[in-house]
Amino acid sequence: MRPLKRFKITRSKERLSNRIGLPIIEEIIEHLDVRAAIDEKFPKPGSNRAIKSSDYITTLVYMFIDGALHLEDVNHLHSDEAFQEMLKEMKLPTSDAIGDWLRRVGSKQTEKQLWEVMQRLLSVVEKPGSILDIDATIIQSEKGDAEKTYKGNHGYQPLLGIISENAMVVGSDFREGNASPQSGLVELIEQCRRNYPQEIKILRSDSAGWQKQVVDYCNENNLGFTITTDQTTPVLEAVLSIAEEHWSEAVAFDGIKEGYQLAETKYFFGSKKREVRLVVKRELLKKQIDLFSNYRYWIVATNLREEEYDNYQIIKLHQGRGSMEKKIGELKHQINLNHLPMGQFNSNCLYFTAGLLAYNLLQILKLIGLPEEYHHKTVKTLRYQLLKLAGKLVIHSRYMILQIAAPLKNIELFIQAYLRVRLAPKPLRL
């Protein structure tokens, strides 16, 4: 057996950190005046020495970006002396102080106020995006006032609106667990259109969006949509009435057959019974599942004109909303919003929205600071390739030096991103 090496262990007095890349987030926060925007919207502290709302929220942002699972994990930031030196202008509250603040301040009103802050940030996003995906997700929780969801567990059911092309979250509604998946969709769409500075042209939704209010709103506001339909009796009757000769094999753009058939029919829906297209995908089943059909049907309703989108293009367009699930997965499992720490709805509402702010700041970092090939990288990839880097902080009288212990490509990426952020446009004052 090889003998163990002998180590002499001492405490280093150097400012070492495994978060040496986080100053780039601080640069974004400063460049976009995030703290000033928060303090403008949120209640003022009781004294000059009190911690500001911006300190609480940016501490939560750093905690989310750091990969924390629990509110108590903010203590890891406290133990990082180099990190605190890099944030000299900011007070870093304890986990207990943050919990008290969330209980005191959290509400649907502060959720709205934080969205007003994010509305300003969205004005710097220049990458075009015109497709809005909306969906609800369940966050399981057994704490406090969490209500029973339609899946039988307790938790919350926030609604989210995300721009497909650039992954920016542009609207949310933090809701009780027992909320109907179909409630509040029009209000969410309106919020997203209000928050996002560019024109939203197409809405994509699962079957929760197959309701008169949503279809009417889209038709009345010149908003295209693709929505998975509920297979109700009238819808199925319309589909099953399609003549056999009207079905055609789906052929990809490269000429390869997809293995399913397509057809469409007209359907009248909404309070004004306007005509919509039902684009139908059917697949032949190996085993007959009922007495009436050998096929499995997938039906997408749309108001997009056939001369702009044929049946195959509608199906492919709508399938693109599958990326929504991945983005929600990032929010829940990489920003860790599936762990809500508080026992009160209002407190968790503000905590959740602060997590969305953290996620959007990372998207802004990708869009304005990183090359195109990084725009689709996950939160986890950014965290370990750019932000959670080991290194040493050296402080001089007039400036700080970051000595980064990482591969050269990571250091070059950091420098590139840092310079691009500093040159980025300032957000609009709303």
Secondary structure in CASP SS format (residue, H / E / C, confidence):
PFRMAT SS
TARGET T0000
AUTHOR 0000-0000-0000
METHOD secondary structure of the structure
MODEL  1
M C 1.00
R C 1.00
P C 1.00
L C 1.00
K C 1.00
R C 1.00
F C 1.00
K C 1.00
I C 1.00
T C 1.00
R C 1.00
S C 1.00
K C 1.00
E C 1.00
R E 1.00
L E 1.00
S E 1.00
N C 1.00
R C 1.00
I C 1.00
G C 1.00
L C 1.00
P H 1.00
I H 1.00
I H 1.00
E H 1.00
E H 1.00
I H 1.00
I H 1.00
E H 1.00
H H 1.00
L C 1.00
D C 1.00
V H 1.00
R H 1.00
A H 1.00
A H 1.00
I H 1.00
D H 1.00
E H 1.00
K H 1.00
F C 1.00
P C 1.00
K C 1.00
P C 1.00
G C 1.00
S C 1.00
N C 1.00
R C 1.00
A C 1.00
I C 1.00
K C 1.00
S H 1.00
S H 1.00
D H 1.00
Y H 1.00
I H 1.00
T H 1.00
T H 1.00
L H 1.00
V H 1.00
Y H 1.00
M H 1.00
F H 1.00
I H 1.00
D H 1.00
G C 1.00
A C 1.00
L C 1.00
H C 1.00
L H 1.00
E H 1.00
D H 1.00
V H 1.00
N H 1.00
H H 1.00
L H 1.00
H H 1.00
S C 1.00
D C 1.00
E H 1.00
A H 1.00
F H 1.00
Q H 1.00
E H 1.00
M H 1.00
L C 1.00
K C 1.00
E C 1.00
M C 1.00
K C 1.00
L C 1.00
P C 1.00
T C 1.00
S H 1.00
D H 1.00
A H 1.00
I H 1.00
G H 1.00
D H 1.00
W H 1.00
L H 1.00
R H 1.00
R H 1.00
V H 1.00
G C 1.00
S C 1.00
K H 1.00
Q H 1.00
T H 1.00
E H 1.00
K H 1.00
Q H 1.00
L H 1.00
W H 1.00
E H 1.00
V H 1.00
M H 1.00
Q H 1.00
R H 1.00
L H 1.00
L H 1.00
S C 1.00
V C 1.00
V C 1.00
E C 1.00
K C 1.00
P C 1.00
G C 1.00
S C 1.00
I E 1.00
L E 1.00
D E 1.00
I E 1.00
D E 1.00
A E 1.00
T C 1.00
I C 1.00
I E 1.00
Q E 1.00
S C 1.00
E C 1.00
K C 1.00
G C 1.00
D C 1.00
A C 1.00
E E 1.00
K E 1.00
T C 1.00
Y C 1.00
K C 1.00
G C 1.00
N C 1.00
H E 1.00
G E 1.00
Y E 1.00
Q C 1.00
P C 1.00
L E 1.00
L E 1.00
G E 1.00
I E 1.00
I E 1.00
S C 1.00
E C 1.00
N C 1.00
A C 1.00
M C 1.00
V E 1.00
V E 1.00
G E 1.00
S E 1.00
D E 1.00
F C 1.00
R C 1.00
E E 1.00
G C 1.00
N C 1.00
A C 1.00
S C 1.00
P C 1.00
Q C 1.00
S C 1.00
G C 1.00
L H 1.00
V H 1.00
E H 1.00
L H 1.00
I H 1.00
E H 1.00
Q H 1.00
C H 1.00
R H 1.00
R H 1.00
N H 1.00
Y C 1.00
P C 1.00
Q C 1.00
E C 1.00
I C 1.00
K C 1.00
I E 1.00
L E 1.00
R E 1.00
S E 1.00
D C 1.00
S H 1.00
A H 1.00
G H 1.00
W C 1.00
Q C 1.00
K H 1.00
Q H 1.00
V H 1.00
V H 1.00
D H 1.00
Y H 1.00
C H 1.00
N H 1.00
E H 1.00
N C 1.00
N C 1.00
L C 1.00
G E 1.00
F E 1.00
T E 1.00
I E 1.00
T E 1.00
T C 1.00
D C 1.00
Q C 1.00
T C 1.00
T H 1.00
P H 1.00
V H 1.00
L H 1.00
E H 1.00
A H 1.00
V H 1.00
L H 1.00
S C 1.00
I C 1.00
A C 1.00
E H 1.00
E H 1.00
H H 1.00
W C 1.00
S E 1.00
E E 1.00
A E 1.00
V E 1.00
A C 1.00
F C 1.00
D C 1.00
G C 1.00
I C 1.00
K E 1.00
E E 1.00
G E 1.00
Y E 1.00
Q E 1.00
L E 1.00
A E 1.00
E E 1.00
T E 1.00
K E 1.00
Y E 1.00
F E 1.00
F E 1.00
G C 1.00
S C 1.00
K C 1.00
K C 1.00
R E 1.00
E E 1.00
V E 1.00
R E 1.00
L E 1.00
V E 1.00
V E 1.00
K E 1.00
R E 1.00
E E 1.00
L E 1.00
L C 1.00
K C 1.00
K C 1.00
Q C 1.00
I C 1.00
D C 1.00
L C 1.00
F C 1.00
S C 1.00
N C 1.00
Y E 1.00
R E 1.00
Y E 1.00
W E 1.00
I E 1.00
V E 1.00
A E 1.00
T E 1.00
N C 1.00
L C 1.00
R C 1.00
E C 1.00
E C 1.00
E C 1.00
Y C 1.00
D C 1.00
N H 1.00
Y H 1.00
Q H 1.00
I H 1.00
I H 1.00
K H 1.00
L H 1.00
H H 1.00
Q H 1.00
G C 1.00
R C 1.00
G H 1.00
S H 1.00
M H 1.00
E H 1.00
K H 1.00
K H 1.00
I H 1.00
G H 1.00
E H 1.00
L H 1.00
K H 1.00
H H 1.00
Q C 1.00
I C 1.00
N C 1.00
L C 1.00
N C 1.00
H C 1.00
L C 1.00
P C 1.00
M C 1.00
G C 1.00
Q C 1.00
F H 1.00
N H 1.00
S H 1.00
N H 1.00
C H 1.00
L H 1.00
Y H 1.00
F H 1.00
T H 1.00
A H 1.00
G H 1.00
L H 1.00
L H 1.00
A H 1.00
Y H 1.00
N H 1.00
L H 1.00
L H 1.00
Q H 1.00
I H 1.00
L H 1.00
K H 1.00
L H 1.00
I H 1.00
G H 1.00
L C 1.00
P C 1.00
E H 1.00
E H 1.00
Y H 1.00
H C 1.00
H C 1.00
K C 1.00
T C 1.00
V H 1.00
K H 1.00
T H 1.00
L H 1.00
R H 1.00
Y H 1.00
Q H 1.00
L H 1.00
L H 1.00
K C 1.00
L C 1.00
A E 1.00
G E 1.00
K E 1.00
L E 1.00
V E 1.00
I E 1.00
H C 1.00
S C 1.00
R C 1.00
Y C 1.00
M E 1.00
I E 1.00
L E 1.00
Q E 1.00
I E 1.00
A E 1.00
A C 1.00
P C 1.00
L H 1.00
K H 1.00
N H 1.00
I H 1.00
E H 1.00
L H 1.00
F H 1.00
I H 1.00
Q H 1.00
A H 1.00
Y H 1.00
L H 1.00
R H 1.00
V H 1.00
R H 1.00
L H 1.00
A C 1.00
P C 1.00
K C 1.00
P C 1.00
L C 1.00
R C 1.00
L C 1.00
END
